[in-house]
Amino acid sequence: MALPKNSNSSSTKKKVSYISVPSQIINSLSSSSLQSLLVSPKKSSRCTNRFTYRNPRIWFLTLFLVSLFGMLKLGLNVDPISLPFSRHPCSTGSFDEHHAVSHLAFASENDTQSNSSSVYPKNETLPTEGDFWKQPDGLGFKPCLGFSRQYRKDSNSILKNRWKYLLVVVAGGLNQQRNQIVDAVIIARILGASLVVPVLQVNVIWGDESEFADIFDLEHFKNVLADDVHIVSSLPSTHVMTRPVEEKRTPLHASPQWIRAHYLKRINRERVLLLRGLDSRLSNDLPSDLQKLRCKVAFQALRFSPRILELGNKLASRMLSEGQYLSLHLRLEKDVWVRTGCLPGLTPEYDEIVNSERQRHPELLTGRSNMTYNERKLAGLCPLTALEVTRLLKALEAPKDARIYWAGGEPLGGKEALEPLTKEFPHLYNKHDLALPGELEPFAKKASVMAAIDYIVCEKSDVFIPSHGGNMGHALQGQRAYAGHKKYITPNKRHMLLYFMNASLPESEFNRIVKDLHRESLGQPVLRTGRGGKDVTKHPVSECMCSDRQQQQQEQ
């Protein structure tokens, strides 16, 4: 809070005075009254003011208030708060009443949680609306991809091998494709094969026919991985007529040993191996060098194409033009409700739409088909609705005027589905709101490109919250950790649900509980300890990120 300046004050610095005042008195007085009561009794002779010690009314009023203050302080044992006020009674500057009121209200609500008063030094920033924008402590963890001597030695022979090639077809949405491309590079390295640039299968849901180079920077991809895997844009002429061996039965969580045992003889004999359906097929627990390679592909090599980067950065700059912003990944689309076995909770009509679609296409339901909707909801398997996201943001003390970018497809129910959010947080935008006329037109039918634009704007935000995990949420969790642990809030859906359903719970108590549930879910470093199948591209500490001491040990 800036202190008002007094042009008549001396050039020498004076010590700032503070006084502890009970919140009950503060709430009953205006800021102007407090300012007139709490000024220093010393006055400059050049200051003219009707407030004089000879005025009996002022003396009686002062004595009355001091007595009242003493009684409340001693008799009621009220916790005080400490606030700085102007040290210049003759100041021509006005006290910032709006700031004072908001700060006083904050202190009043929380004075029951602490028995000690807090005094803010002259140069210390006063508390604003909580710590919502505060970034987590990265604990000194930084990217460190120091490969072993044996890995670098093996690279020489692997890169010279130009007679066997791995072809990979990747499917799904953008972030599923990213995961499969990462695994394709790892498998090529395990087999000692050259990797043909992965083929992106036409997405049957969105009809997106984008190729690798339409979404990713192909030359950058090749250059970054030049010391790890030999990558070519297409099969050489010597192999064009070769009929590749196709394998579709890679099991879940296949180990490097399994890959070598089942694929190495085939690719050595036929010289070309074709793999499909790699999604989540490669084990998450790999040797250290392969884990580092995974991070290198995900966080360094897979950069979006220049034209996507340009537009994504433009939209992010427009969000940043007025300061900090929050990004949300909202999963409110019709296909999400159908696939998750959950209901949007808008009206019975919309619930019926989702149920009917699920009955017509039961194969769309992803996993745990024997669970009812209520069981899924209680297990935290359903996306948060706009109302639930709103209550979460309010509990975490997101400023009401926060600028919010929301990523995702068209919600089932359109604008109606977003009303709870827009009512509380009116500065809500998506890529269509931010783009100038014609900017998005070239990508109108390219869902993967649109998702890439969302990814860029979300990655550059100050705070990111996904409403329902998923591939994009996991990718951004790892990316933001690798970039310095930018704040990432993981909604604790399973534990929050009971409180969401408790209509008798006071809002203040709900907010306190929810805030407490998320103290350890704000983007702090999460060690990938105990393995247990955690993806290193989601949890890069400590295999791909290390502290300064660990870095020194690796270099030695």
RAPEQUI-V289829 format. One record per run of one state. SS is the DSSP state (helix for helix, strand for strand, loop for the rest). FROM is the first residue (numbers start at 0). TO is the last residue. Records with the same first field share a line. If there is no record, write none. Layout:
SS->FROM-TO, FROM-TO
//
This chain:
loop->0-16, 28-29, 37-54, 75-78, 84-95, 110-140, 143-147, 160-163, 170-172, 191-192, 196-197, 200-210, 216-216, 224-229, 232-235, 239-243, 247-252, 254-254, 270-270, 276-280, 282-286, 301-302, 304-304, 320-323, 329-332, 340-346, 360-360, 364-371, 378-384, 395-401, 407-413, 424-426, 429-429, 434-439, 443-445, 459-461, 466-468, 482-485, 490-491, 501-505, 517-539, 541-543, 546-546, 555-555
strand->17-21, 79-83, 141-142, 164-169, 193-195, 198-199, 215-215, 230-231, 244-246, 253-253, 271-275, 281-281, 303-303, 324-328, 402-406, 427-428, 462-465, 486-489, 540-540, 544-545
helix->22-27, 30-36, 55-74, 96-109, 148-159, 173-190, 211-214, 217-223, 236-238, 255-269, 287-300, 305-319, 333-339, 347-359, 361-363, 372-377, 385-394, 414-423, 430-433, 440-442, 446-458, 469-481, 492-500, 506-516, 547-554
//
